[in-house]
Amino acid sequence: MKHTLIAITAVLLLIGCGDNNKRENKEVAKKTETFKTVQYYLDHKDLRKVRLSECKNMQEMTETIMHDCNNAKTAEYKSHKNKLMEF
């Protein structure tokens, strides 16, 4: 009986540690995410269109992805504005 309690306690402790590692990995991933600049999206029209489509369909966004989407939107606006100024 004593060994069973020790085994159950050990399993519960190990299960708890696994969740903590997943949370730490997500936090590290968030810190390593980077966003593209408005100039980058002005220079890369294809990628800008892909990013805008992704942003439109996302249910949840990290702060970094939100910033990236805003930069893509700003670049789209500026590219249209520049085309209007050419006329």
N, C-alpha and C positions, 0 to 999 in steps of 0.2 A: 504494500500500500504506500509506503514511504517513497519507494522508487517511482511509483506512478505519479505522485504529486510533484516530485522533482522533475520528471520528464515533461509533464504538462506545463509546469512553470517555465522550463527552458524553451519549450516550443512557443509559448506566448511571448516570451521576451524576444525571441528571434523574429517572430512575425511583426512585432512592433518596430524592430530595427529596420526591416525591409521598407516599410512605409516612409520612414525618415530619409532613407537614401533616395527614394524617388522624388521626394520634395526637394532635397538638396540638388539633385540633377536638374530639375525644372528651374530652380533659381539660377543655377550656373548657365543654363541655356538662355534664360532671359538676359543675363548680363552680357553674354557673348553675341546676342543679336545686334546687328547694326542696320542702319537705314541708309538709303541712297539720298543724295542731295537733289535739289530741284534742277541744278545744272546737269547732273547725270541723266535725269529723265528727259530734259530738253535734248540732250545729245543722243539718247537711245529711245526713239519713238516706239519701236516694237515692244521693248520691255515695259515702257510706260503704259501701253495699251493692255498688256497682260496684267500688270499690277493693278490697274484700275478695275479690270474685270474681276480679279481675285478679291479686291477690297469690297466690291459691290456685293459679292456672294458670301462674305465672311459673317459668321454668327457672333464670334467673339474675337477680340483683338488684344494683343499686348500693347503696352504704351509705345514700344518701338515700331510695331507694325502700323499703329495708328499714325505715327509721325511719318512713316514711309508713305502711307496712303495719301496723307495731306500733301507731301512733296510731289507725288505723282499728279495729284489734282491741280496743284499750283502750276506745274510744268505744262499740263494740258491747257490751262487757262492762258498762260503766257504764250504758248505756241499759236493759239487762235488769235490772240491779241496782236502778235507780230505779223500774222498773215493779213489781218485787217489794215495794219499800218502800211503795208506794202502798196496798197491800192491808192 
